[in-house]
Amino acid sequence: MTAASTLASSRTSISSREFDYVPPVVNVDVNYRDSTWVDDRVTVALVPSLGTTSVTYKVTRTVEGDLVFDRSVTTAFIDKGTHEPIPIPEAFGGAVEQF
């Protein structure tokens, strides 16, 4: 099983319907460097970073070695009842660390 499929199955197995938390997106930042058409020379890198109560995914996209954009997306883990941040669930954090 690849790290990506582990993360995908982890997302499914820790659905917010089954638990007392939700993982809303709390921040998105995108910087466009250049415009280009998507073709087979595109490279995308995903680098997750674990905090205590959130995960930030940093994504870069290059075309033939030139940076086209970079972005970050942060999701937090929030208790459904109290609406307070909670620590990252162990199953999710473990899958992200493997990625």
C-alpha positions in Angstrom: 0.0 0.0 0.0 1.4 3.4 -0.9 1.5 6.3 1.5 -1.2 8.1 -0.6 -3.6 5.1 -0.4 -2.9 4.8 3.3 -3.8 8.5 3.8 -6.9 8.1 1.6 -8.1 5.0 3.6 -7.3 6.8 6.8 -9.6 9.6 5.7 -12.3 7.2 5.0 -11.9 5.3 8.3 -11.9 8.4 10.4 -15.0 10.1 8.8 -16.3 12.9 10.9 -19.7 11.1 10.9 -18.2 8.4 13.0 -16.4 10.6 15.5 -17.1 13.7 17.6 -14.9 16.1 15.6 -14.8 17.8 12.2 -11.7 18.8 10.2 -12.6 22.2 8.6 -10.2 24.1 6.4 -9.0 27.1 8.4 -6.5 28.7 6.0 -5.7 28.7 2.3 -2.8 30.6 0.7 -2.0 30.4 -3.0 0.8 32.2 -4.8 0.7 32.1 -8.6 4.1 32.6 -10.2 3.3 32.0 -13.9 0.4 30.8 -16.0 0.7 27.7 -18.1 -1.3 24.8 -19.6 -1.2 21.5 -17.8 0.7 18.9 -19.7 2.8 15.8 -18.9 5.8 17.8 -17.8 4.0 19.0 -14.6 5.4 18.1 -11.2 3.4 18.5 -8.1 4.9 18.0 -4.6 2.8 17.6 -1.5 4.4 18.0 1.9 2.2 17.6 4.9 3.3 19.2 8.2 1.7 18.1 11.5 1.0 20.6 14.2 -0.7 19.8 17.6 -4.3 20.4 16.4 -3.9 21.0 12.7 -2.3 19.7 9.5 -0.8 22.0 6.8 -0.3 20.7 3.3 2.2 22.6 1.2 1.9 22.0 -2.5 4.2 23.3 -5.2 3.7 22.9 -9.0 6.5 23.2 -11.5 6.6 22.9 -15.3 9.9 22.0 -16.8 11.6 23.1 -13.5 9.9 26.5 -13.3 7.7 27.2 -10.3 4.1 27.8 -11.4 2.4 28.1 -8.0 2.8 27.2 -4.4 0.0 26.9 -1.9 -0.7 25.8 1.6 -4.0 24.5 3.1 -4.4 24.1 6.8 -7.1 21.9 8.4 -7.8 21.9 12.1 -9.5 19.3 14.2 -12.5 20.7 16.1 -14.7 19.0 18.7 -18.3 19.0 17.4 -19.8 19.7 20.9 -17.5 22.3 22.3 -16.2 23.8 18.9 -12.7 23.8 20.5 -9.5 22.5 18.9 -8.5 18.9 19.7 -5.3 17.0 19.2 -4.9 15.4 15.8 -6.5 11.9 15.9 -3.8 9.2 16.1 -4.9 7.3 13.1 -4.9 10.4 10.9 -1.6 11.7 12.2 0.0 8.3 11.7 -1.1 8.1 8.1 0.2 11.6 7.4 3.6 10.8 9.0 3.9 7.8 6.7 3.1 10.0 3.7 
